Structures are given as structure tokens and as C-alpha cells.
């Protein structure tokens, strides 16, 4: 995966071995390169899940996630758009927070995104939003504002508009997550075209 690094320094995951335990930590490293290869810990994680020999449904689900995985760069909302109603995001309610941003700002063409946030290398199922081709996380900016999102990797597995989001809200009667529902829907669509 190729990415553009705008500054002379960039962040990179480094393998750390502490007390016999291996984990990955995002660290800033120097570079004068403008364009370089970015190795994504999150994409590697999804590759490993997709390659693991689970039962056929689980394997298909992880392959679906990997096939739809996209590395996202999260920015501060104030740097992307003005006058976005975030309705005071709540702690531990990222799905609800992201849904409300879409529903409260339908004239802004904001998308709902779901996937993983890798916090110090640990995958956490999470949701955030997108305007145009720029991503923002109201949960991280609100109740988790002490959390520096530049140190976390975000992998989007699904990005949906307000129409598709409304469909999932009605069908599931919950704020999310919807990744499993989208996967099952894609499986039904695929089996219908195979017949």
C-alpha cells in the first residue's frame, strides 16, 4: 500500500518485545521521502484472520472484511468542515455517535464507517465518519479527546451513506455494529446471482 507522507517525519509500527510478550507500537521515525511504502498493522491483522482455518462461514466473513479493508487517516473535524452537529458524543457509544452525526447532518453527505481502530496495536471494533475523502472520529474528539488519534491506525471495512444506514437502523433496531449484517446481505446477493 502506498501512501503520501506530507512531513519529513512519519509514524510506523515497530515490533516491541517486553517481558517475552510481542506487541506493536506506533512510533515517529524520520524520513525525507514524500512517497513511501506504508506497512499497515491492521491490514496484516485482517490477512491473518482471513488465512486462519476457521469454519467456512467465519473464513468467508474474515475474507470479506479483508477484501473491503481500507486504511484511513483520521483528521480533526474542525480541519474538515464547519457547522457539523455532533450532539455531544458519549463515551463507549461510538456506533451511536457516528450514526447521529450522519442523521443530524444529512445535507452534508456524511458517511458512516465501521471497522477497526488499532490502539497501541490492539484491534478495537469501532465506527467513525467520512466527508468526501476525509475521515473524522467524533468519539475520539469528544469523550476520548485525551486519546491522540494520530497514534492509532484505522481500518475501514464498510462505508455507507444515510440511505443504507437508515435501512440497517430499521432492520436491526440498534445503532450498530452493522458489519455482520452487510456481510450477510452480500452473501445473499452473491447466492442470488449464482443461481
N, C-alpha and C positions, 0 to 999 in steps of 0.2 A: 504494500500500500504506500503510495507516495503522497506526501503532504508538504505544504509550504510552511516554512518557519520564517516568521517576519522579523524576529530579533536575532541577535548574534548568539543568544543562549536559548536552549530548548530543554524540554523535560523528557526524560527517558526512564523506563523501568529498569531497575538494577536488581539482580538477584542477591538477596541477603541471606546469610546462614548465621543464625543466632541460636546458641544452645542446641545445636543439632536440628533445628527447625528451619526450613527454607521458606522464604516469602519474598515478595517483590515490593519494592518501594520506588515511587516516582521521585526522581532527583533531577535537579537542574544541572545540565552539563553545557560546556562552552562549545561553540561551533561558529564558523564564519560562513557556512553553507546556507544558501537560501532554500534550495530544494534538496531534500534527502529522504531516504527511506525511513518510515516510521514503523517500528515494530509494535504492534498492539497486543498487550497482555490479554485484553478482553476477547479479541478475535482468536487468539491461541486457546483460551479457555473454552470457547464455543467449538473450536476444532476438536479439542479433546473430548468434549461431551458427544459430539456427532460421531466420533470414531469409536466410542465405547460400546461394547456389545450388550446393550440393554434389550428388552423385548422389542418387537418390531414397531409398536406404537410410540414408545419412548424414543427410539432411534430416529423415527420419522420426525418427531417433534423437535429434537435437537438439530437434526439436519435442516429442518425448516427455519429454525432460529439462525443457524449459521448462514444459510443461503440469503437471508434477509438482513444480516448484521451490517451495521454501518457505524463507523467511528464518528463521533460527534464532538465538536468543540463548543463548550458551553461559555456563553458570554453573559455579562451583566445586562439585565433588561433595560436599564437606563441608557445603555450604549446602543441598543437596537431600536427601541420605539418609545414614544411618549404616550401618556394617557391610556395605559393599559390597566384595566380594573383587575386587580389580583385578589380582592376580597380578603385581605389578611390571612395568608396561608397558615395552616395549622401543622403542628409537629406530628410526625408519624402518619400523615394523611396525604402523601404525595399524589396518589391517584385522584383523590377528591380535589386537591389544589389544582392539578393540571386540567381536570375536567372543567372546573369552574372558570378557569382562565379562558378556555375555548368558548364556553356558553355565554359568558358575560361580555365577550368581545367578538361577536360573530361577524361584524363588519370589517374586522381586521384580518380575516383569513388565517387565523392561527390554527396550527395543527397540534394534536395530542400525540405524544411519543411515549413508547414503552420499551423497556429493555433492561439494561444493567448499568449501575454505577459501580465502579470498582474503587472502593475506599481502601487505600493502602493495600491494594491487591486483592481485597476480599469482595466477591461479587454480591451485590445487593440488588434485588429486583426493584425497579424504580420507574417513575414517569416524570416527564418534563414537557416542554413545549417548543414549537418552532414557528418562526415568522419568515417567510421566504426561504432562504437557505441558511438562516442563523438560528441557533438554539439557545434557550434560556431555561433556568430552573428556579421557579418561584419558591419552592420548598427550601432550597439551599440559600436563597437570598433572604427569606423571611425567618422562619423559626430556626434554621440552621446557619444563620449568617456568619457565625464564627468558623464555619467549615469553608475552607478555601477550595472552591470548585476547580481551580486551575491544577490542583494536585490530584484530581480524580479523573479517571477515564470513563467516558460514557459510550455505551454501545447501544444504538437503537436497533430494535428488532421489528418494530411496527411504527408507522406514522400515518395517522388517519385524520380526515377533515371532520368538520362539525356534523355533517350528514351521517357519515359512517359511525361516528362516536355516538350520536343520538340513537342509532339503531342498536348498538351494543348496550347502551344505558337502559333502553326499554326491554330488550330481551333478557338481560341478566339482573336487572333491578339492583345494581351495585355500581360503584364508581370505578371499579377495576380491581385487579388486572384483567386485560382482555386478550392477552397473547394466546392463551389456550383456545378461546372462542374463535379468534381469527384463524388459527391453525386448523381447527376442526371444520370451519367454513371452507377453507381452501381444500381440505381433503374431500369434502362433499362435492365441491365444484370439479375437482380432478376426477372423481369416480363417475360423475355425470358425463364428462367429456370422453371418458374411456369406454362408455357403453355404446 
